[in-house]
Amino acid sequence: MRDRLQRAALAHYRGEPLGVRLHLRGRLLLCPFARILARLPAARRVLDVGCGHGLFLRMIEAGAGGTARLVGVDIAEEKIRVARRTLRGRPGEPAFLHGDLGAAGQGPYDLITLIDVLYLLPRDVWDALLGRCRRLLAPGGTLAVKLVDTRPRWKHALTCLQETLAVRVLGITEGEVIQIPSRRELVERLEGHGFQVEAHPIGHGYPYAHILYRARAG
């Protein structure tokens, strides 16, 4: 299943420049997208915040078979251009929007995903973002936050180095800071917004300590 969904997602980018295709393959190697998908509930209305080139939404699309309404939003204009170039006007394709969370409309959504986004933002905007996601969710909906853990320390240090290169040196990733929360800190923040939270370590076999926070709205 994992390989099928990844192949189906990558097929949309065959006509893109080599740099884009290498970047996407690198994301698949370094981020456990399949493990994230395996822990998410089936959802009819999905919003991916910080969708980048749209790779994860394309994996969801391949698994949903055109039965879901998929929306991706990102502040990186060039990545959204790439995502839109993959569109062929077929039913069930994602909508890719340029802008912040406000571009996603009023919802509601059954599932909102934040994959490797939160730690690129200053801590003082986290609560506003999480609160906005909470309001966009339908009752009983799920907010899925994929981050990396602060333990073990060597993996934490490797993450900080990689993100520093991506954000400040190469300019591949849009972001301002690199602030990785502890598991306890993020669980408490999510619970403060009325979520019931489960934390799932999903980084076994990866060089990064990936962790998925599955937060259910009451």
KENUGU-963767 format. One record per residue (C-alpha): residue in three letters; x negated, y, z negated. Coordinates in nm, 4 decimals. Example, Ala and Ser with C-alpha at 12.3 -4.5 7.8 and 13.67 -1.06 7.14 Angstrom:
<recs>
@r: ALA&xx: -1.2300&yy: -0.4500&zz: -0.7800
@r: SER&xx: -1.3670&yy: -0.1060&zz: -0.7140
</recs>
This chain:
<recs>
@r: MET&xx: 0.0000&yy: 0.0000&zz: 0.0000
@r: ARG&xx: -0.2758&yy: 0.2433&zz: -0.0974
@r: ASP&xx: -0.4691&yy: 0.1978&zz: 0.2261
@r: ARG&xx: -0.1535&yy: 0.2197&zz: 0.4363
@r: LEU&xx: -0.0468&yy: 0.5502&zz: 0.2813
@r: GLN&xx: -0.3956&yy: 0.6972&zz: 0.3110
@r: ARG&xx: -0.4271&yy: 0.5947&zz: 0.6750
@r: ALA&xx: -0.0841&yy: 0.7361&zz: 0.7528
@r: ALA&xx: -0.1739&yy: 1.0661&zz: 0.5841
@r: LEU&xx: -0.5125&yy: 1.1001&zz: 0.7552
@r: ALA&xx: -0.3605&yy: 1.0284&zz: 1.0961
@r: HIS&xx: -0.1975&yy: 1.3743&zz: 1.0903
@r: TYR&xx: -0.5415&yy: 1.5395&zz: 1.0912
@r: ARG&xx: -0.7062&yy: 1.3570&zz: 1.3821
@r: GLY&xx: -0.7187&yy: 1.6719&zz: 1.5943
@r: GLU&xx: -0.8683&yy: 1.8901&zz: 1.3215
@r: PRO&xx: -1.2356&yy: 2.0008&zz: 1.3084
@r: LEU&xx: -1.4877&yy: 1.7550&zz: 1.1699
@r: GLY&xx: -1.5394&yy: 1.9627&zz: 0.8559
@r: VAL&xx: -1.1708&yy: 1.9394&zz: 0.7652
@r: ARG&xx: -1.1603&yy: 1.5650&zz: 0.8266
@r: LEU&xx: -1.4733&yy: 1.5052&zz: 0.6183
@r: HIS&xx: -1.3317&yy: 1.7169&zz: 0.3376
@r: LEU&xx: -1.0094&yy: 1.5135&zz: 0.3335
@r: ARG&xx: -1.1942&yy: 1.1818&zz: 0.3343
@r: GLY&xx: -1.4059&yy: 1.3105&zz: 0.0494
@r: ARG&xx: -1.0933&yy: 1.3968&zz: -0.1482
@r: LEU&xx: -0.9624&yy: 1.0454&zz: -0.0999
@r: LEU&xx: -1.2907&yy: 0.8993&zz: -0.2208
@r: LEU&xx: -1.3171&yy: 1.1183&zz: -0.5297
@r: CYS&xx: -0.9535&yy: 1.1617&zz: -0.6399
@r: PRO&xx: -0.7305&yy: 0.8606&zz: -0.7264
@r: PHE&xx: -0.4257&yy: 0.9759&zz: -0.5310
@r: ALA&xx: -0.2873&yy: 0.6234&zz: -0.5092
@r: ARG&xx: -0.2994&yy: 0.5850&zz: -0.8873
@r: ILE&xx: -0.1183&yy: 0.9155&zz: -0.9254
@r: LEU&xx: 0.1547&yy: 0.8026&zz: -0.6864
@r: ALA&xx: 0.1912&yy: 0.4709&zz: -0.8672
@r: ARG&xx: 0.2759&yy: 0.6541&zz: -1.1913
@r: LEU&xx: 0.5232&yy: 0.9034&zz: -1.0483
@r: PRO&xx: 0.8989&yy: 0.8483&zz: -1.0324
@r: ALA&xx: 1.0747&yy: 0.8308&zz: -0.6994
@r: ALA&xx: 1.1964&yy: 1.1809&zz: -0.6235
@r: ARG&xx: 1.4159&yy: 1.3374&zz: -0.3560
@r: ARG&xx: 1.2925&yy: 1.6972&zz: -0.3980
@r: VAL&xx: 0.9172&yy: 1.7398&zz: -0.4425
@r: LEU&xx: 0.7016&yy: 2.0511&zz: -0.4829
@r: ASP&xx: 0.3217&yy: 2.0260&zz: -0.4661
@r: VAL&xx: 0.1624&yy: 2.3391&zz: -0.6148
@r: GLY&xx: -0.1861&yy: 2.3982&zz: -0.4767
@r: CYS&xx: -0.1193&yy: 2.1577&zz: -0.1907
@r: GLY&xx: -0.4340&yy: 2.2509&zz: 0.0039
@r: HIS&xx: -0.4309&yy: 2.0909&zz: 0.3483
@r: GLY&xx: -0.1187&yy: 1.8918&zz: 0.2539
@r: LEU&xx: -0.2858&yy: 1.5514&zz: 0.2185
@r: PHE&xx: -0.1022&yy: 1.4377&zz: -0.0950
@r: LEU&xx: 0.2368&yy: 1.5432&zz: 0.0406
@r: ARG&xx: 0.1620&yy: 1.3472&zz: 0.3562
@r: MET&xx: 0.0990&yy: 1.0395&zz: 0.1397
@r: ILE&xx: 0.4297&yy: 1.0953&zz: -0.0386
@r: GLU&xx: 0.5990&yy: 1.1397&zz: 0.2982
@r: ALA&xx: 0.4561&yy: 0.8094&zz: 0.4249
@r: GLY&xx: 0.5909&yy: 0.6282&zz: 0.1208
@r: ALA&xx: 0.9302&yy: 0.7996&zz: 0.1204
@r: GLY&xx: 1.0058&yy: 0.7278&zz: 0.4846
@r: GLY&xx: 1.1642&yy: 1.0659&zz: 0.5529
@r: THR&xx: 1.4112&yy: 1.0484&zz: 0.2631
@r: ALA&xx: 1.2591&yy: 1.3284&zz: 0.0526
@r: ARG&xx: 1.2509&yy: 1.7081&zz: 0.0770
@r: LEU&xx: 0.8827&yy: 1.7974&zz: 0.0463
@r: VAL&xx: 0.7430&yy: 2.1453&zz: -0.0139
@r: GLY&xx: 0.3797&yy: 2.2471&zz: -0.0561
@r: VAL&xx: 0.2532&yy: 2.5889&zz: -0.1617
@r: ASP&xx: -0.1038&yy: 2.7209&zz: -0.1751
@r: ILE&xx: -0.2810&yy: 3.0575&zz: -0.1989
@r: ALA&xx: -0.5515&yy: 2.9442&zz: 0.0461
@r: GLU&xx: -0.4251&yy: 3.0756&zz: 0.3796
@r: GLU&xx: -0.6653&yy: 2.8765&zz: 0.5976
@r: LYS&xx: -0.5696&yy: 2.5464&zz: 0.4329
@r: ILE&xx: -0.2026&yy: 2.6225&zz: 0.4906
@r: ARG&xx: -0.2808&yy: 2.6966&zz: 0.8557
@r: VAL&xx: -0.4370&yy: 2.3509&zz: 0.8853
@r: ALA&xx: -0.1383&yy: 2.1908&zz: 0.7134
@r: ARG&xx: 0.1045&yy: 2.3662&zz: 0.9466
@r: ARG&xx: -0.0900&yy: 2.2592&zz: 1.2553
@r: THR&xx: -0.0115&yy: 1.8984&zz: 1.1661
@r: LEU&xx: 0.3635&yy: 1.9599&zz: 1.1849
@r: ARG&xx: 0.5472&yy: 1.8170&zz: 1.4843
@r: GLY&xx: 0.9023&yy: 1.9272&zz: 1.4069
@r: ARG&xx: 1.0145&yy: 1.5837&zz: 1.2951
@r: PRO&xx: 1.2855&yy: 1.5285&zz: 1.0328
@r: GLY&xx: 1.1516&yy: 1.4785&zz: 0.6826
@r: GLU&xx: 0.8203&yy: 1.6587&zz: 0.7381
@r: PRO&xx: 0.6904&yy: 1.8789&zz: 0.4550
@r: ALA&xx: 0.7249&yy: 2.2562&zz: 0.4519
@r: PHE&xx: 0.3930&yy: 2.4300&zz: 0.3861
@r: LEU&xx: 0.4168&yy: 2.7789&zz: 0.2337
@r: HIS&xx: 0.1440&yy: 3.0356&zz: 0.1807
@r: GLY&xx: 0.1520&yy: 3.2145&zz: -0.1525
@r: ASP&xx: 0.1812&yy: 3.1518&zz: -0.5244
@r: LEU&xx: 0.4526&yy: 2.9576&zz: -0.7019
@r: GLY&xx: 0.7050&yy: 3.2312&zz: -0.6256
@r: ALA&xx: 0.6974&yy: 3.1281&zz: -0.2599
@r: ALA&xx: 0.8605&yy: 2.7976&zz: -0.3517
@r: GLY&xx: 1.2016&yy: 2.9521&zz: -0.4084
@r: GLN&xx: 1.4426&yy: 2.8715&zz: -0.6891
@r: GLY&xx: 1.4476&yy: 2.4919&zz: -0.6744
@r: PRO&xx: 1.5544&yy: 2.2769&zz: -0.8364
@r: TYR&xx: 1.2927&yy: 2.0062&zz: -0.7816
@r: ASP&xx: 1.2918&yy: 1.6539&zz: -0.9184
@r: LEU&xx: 0.9119&yy: 1.6372&zz: -0.9173
@r: ILE&xx: 0.6459&yy: 1.9098&zz: -0.9291
@r: THR&xx: 0.2785&yy: 1.8193&zz: -0.8971
@r: LEU&xx: -0.0279&yy: 2.0209&zz: -1.0000
@r: ILE&xx: -0.3359&yy: 1.8314&zz: -0.8857
@r: ASP&xx: -0.6731&yy: 1.9796&zz: -0.9843
@r: VAL&xx: -0.5240&yy: 2.3290&zz: -1.0050
@r: LEU&xx: -0.4855&yy: 2.4328&zz: -1.3665
@r: TYR&xx: -0.8529&yy: 2.4369&zz: -1.4659
@r: LEU&xx: -0.9304&yy: 2.6802&zz: -1.1821
@r: LEU&xx: -0.7061&yy: 2.9417&zz: -1.3438
@r: PRO&xx: -0.7671&yy: 3.1554&zz: -1.6536
@r: ARG&xx: -0.6116&yy: 3.0142&zz: -1.9674
@r: ASP&xx: -0.4011&yy: 3.3269&zz: -2.0154
@r: VAL&xx: -0.1900&yy: 3.2418&zz: -1.7085
@r: TRP&xx: -0.1346&yy: 2.8754&zz: -1.7891
@r: ASP&xx: 0.1778&yy: 2.9267&zz: -1.9964
@r: ALA&xx: 0.3385&yy: 3.1478&zz: -1.7309
@r: LEU&xx: 0.2702&yy: 2.8847&zz: -1.4646
@r: LEU&xx: 0.3901&yy: 2.5924&zz: -1.6761
@r: GLY&xx: 0.6995&yy: 2.7873&zz: -1.7802
@r: ARG&xx: 0.7821&yy: 2.8667&zz: -1.4185
@r: CYS&xx: 0.7426&yy: 2.4992&zz: -1.3263
@r: ARG&xx: 0.9727&yy: 2.4061&zz: -1.6145
@r: ARG&xx: 1.2423&yy: 2.6410&zz: -1.4855
@r: LEU&xx: 1.2127&yy: 2.5046&zz: -1.1308
@r: LEU&xx: 1.2668&yy: 2.1458&zz: -1.2436
@r: ALA&xx: 1.6045&yy: 1.9786&zz: -1.2397
@r: PRO&xx: 1.7197&yy: 1.8318&zz: -1.5737
@r: GLY&xx: 1.5221&yy: 1.5153&zz: -1.6332
@r: GLY&xx: 1.2664&yy: 1.6122&zz: -1.3696
@r: THR&xx: 0.8941&yy: 1.5462&zz: -1.3973
@r: LEU&xx: 0.5926&yy: 1.7756&zz: -1.3913
@r: ALA&xx: 0.2772&yy: 1.5805&zz: -1.3033
@r: VAL&xx: -0.0495&yy: 1.7526&zz: -1.3923
@r: LYS&xx: -0.3701&yy: 1.5816&zz: -1.2754
@r: LEU&xx: -0.6853&yy: 1.7117&zz: -1.4373
@r: VAL&xx: -1.0113&yy: 1.5718&zz: -1.5670
@r: ASP&xx: -1.0889&yy: 1.4937&zz: -1.9285
@r: THR&xx: -1.3630&yy: 1.6493&zz: -2.1411
@r: ARG&xx: -1.4943&yy: 1.3042&zz: -2.2341
@r: PRO&xx: -1.7281&yy: 1.1391&zz: -2.1653
@r: ARG&xx: -1.9571&yy: 1.4402&zz: -2.1658
@r: TRP&xx: -2.1633&yy: 1.3330&zz: -1.8638
@r: LYS&xx: -1.8529&yy: 1.3116&zz: -1.6460
@r: HIS&xx: -1.7372&yy: 1.6472&zz: -1.7792
@r: ALA&xx: -2.0729&yy: 1.8020&zz: -1.6872
@r: LEU&xx: -2.0584&yy: 1.6482&zz: -1.3393
@r: THR&xx: -1.7098&yy: 1.7915&zz: -1.2850
@r: CYS&xx: -1.8196&yy: 2.1401&zz: -1.3873
@r: LEU&xx: -2.1166&yy: 2.1223&zz: -1.1500
@r: GLN&xx: -1.9066&yy: 2.0018&zz: -0.8577
@r: GLU&xx: -1.6359&yy: 2.2632&zz: -0.9111
@r: THR&xx: -1.8938&yy: 2.5412&zz: -0.9500
@r: LEU&xx: -2.0401&yy: 2.4459&zz: -0.6130
@r: ALA&xx: -1.6961&yy: 2.4231&zz: -0.4500
@r: VAL&xx: -1.5646&yy: 2.7533&zz: -0.5898
@r: ARG&xx: -1.8600&yy: 2.9854&zz: -0.6327
@r: VAL&xx: -2.1213&yy: 2.8575&zz: -0.3879
@r: LEU&xx: -1.9483&yy: 2.6929&zz: -0.0906
@r: GLY&xx: -1.6124&yy: 2.8693&zz: -0.1185
@r: ILE&xx: -1.4246&yy: 2.5487&zz: -0.0332
@r: THR&xx: -1.1817&yy: 2.5861&zz: -0.3223
@r: GLU&xx: -0.9875&yy: 2.8966&zz: -0.4237
@r: GLY&xx: -1.0275&yy: 2.9714&zz: -0.7928
@r: GLU&xx: -1.1492&yy: 3.2127&zz: -1.0556
@r: VAL&xx: -1.2897&yy: 3.0097&zz: -1.3450
@r: ILE&xx: -1.3545&yy: 2.6531&zz: -1.4506
@r: GLN&xx: -1.1785&yy: 2.5886&zz: -1.7816
@r: ILE&xx: -1.1127&yy: 2.2230&zz: -1.8533
@r: PRO&xx: -0.8783&yy: 2.1669&zz: -2.1490
@r: SER&xx: -0.9042&yy: 1.8836&zz: -2.3949
@r: ARG&xx: -0.6320&yy: 1.6223&zz: -2.3823
@r: ARG&xx: -0.4874&yy: 1.7486&zz: -2.7098
@r: GLU&xx: -0.4766&yy: 2.1107&zz: -2.5920
@r: LEU&xx: -0.2864&yy: 2.0393&zz: -2.2726
@r: VAL&xx: -0.0408&yy: 1.7989&zz: -2.4360
@r: GLU&xx: 0.0393&yy: 2.0661&zz: -2.6962
@r: ARG&xx: 0.0873&yy: 2.3321&zz: -2.4280
@r: LEU&xx: 0.3218&yy: 2.1101&zz: -2.2303
@r: GLU&xx: 0.5173&yy: 2.0132&zz: -2.5408
@r: GLY&xx: 0.5478&yy: 2.3840&zz: -2.6206
@r: HIS&xx: 0.7494&yy: 2.4198&zz: -2.2987
@r: GLY&xx: 0.9903&yy: 2.1442&zz: -2.4013
@r: PHE&xx: 0.8279&yy: 1.8552&zz: -2.2132
@r: GLN&xx: 0.7965&yy: 1.4973&zz: -2.3316
@r: VAL&xx: 0.4385&yy: 1.4117&zz: -2.2360
@r: GLU&xx: 0.2495&yy: 1.0941&zz: -2.1523
@r: ALA&xx: -0.1248&yy: 1.1077&zz: -2.0802
@r: HIS&xx: -0.2646&yy: 0.8372&zz: -1.8495
@r: PRO&xx: -0.6412&yy: 0.7985&zz: -1.7918
@r: ILE&xx: -0.6777&yy: 0.7013&zz: -1.4245
@r: GLY&xx: -1.0486&yy: 0.7556&zz: -1.3638
@r: HIS&xx: -1.1856&yy: 0.4037&zz: -1.4060
@r: GLY&xx: -1.4426&yy: 0.3419&zz: -1.1339
@r: TYR&xx: -1.4636&yy: 0.7102&zz: -1.0378
@r: PRO&xx: -1.7453&yy: 0.9529&zz: -1.1228
@r: TYR&xx: -1.4893&yy: 1.1880&zz: -1.2790
@r: ALA&xx: -1.2718&yy: 1.1305&zz: -1.5865
@r: HIS&xx: -0.9388&yy: 1.1748&zz: -1.4087
@r: ILE&xx: -0.6312&yy: 1.1980&zz: -1.6276
@r: LEU&xx: -0.2653&yy: 1.2306&zz: -1.5347
@r: TYR&xx: -0.0221&yy: 1.4112&zz: -1.7636
@r: ARG&xx: 0.3335&yy: 1.3057&zz: -1.6874
@r: ALA&xx: 0.5665&yy: 1.5593&zz: -1.8457
@r: ARG&xx: 0.9403&yy: 1.4982&zz: -1.8419
@r: ALA&xx: 1.1855&yy: 1.7851&zz: -1.8756
@r: GLY&xx: 1.4655&yy: 1.7318&zz: -2.1237
</recs>
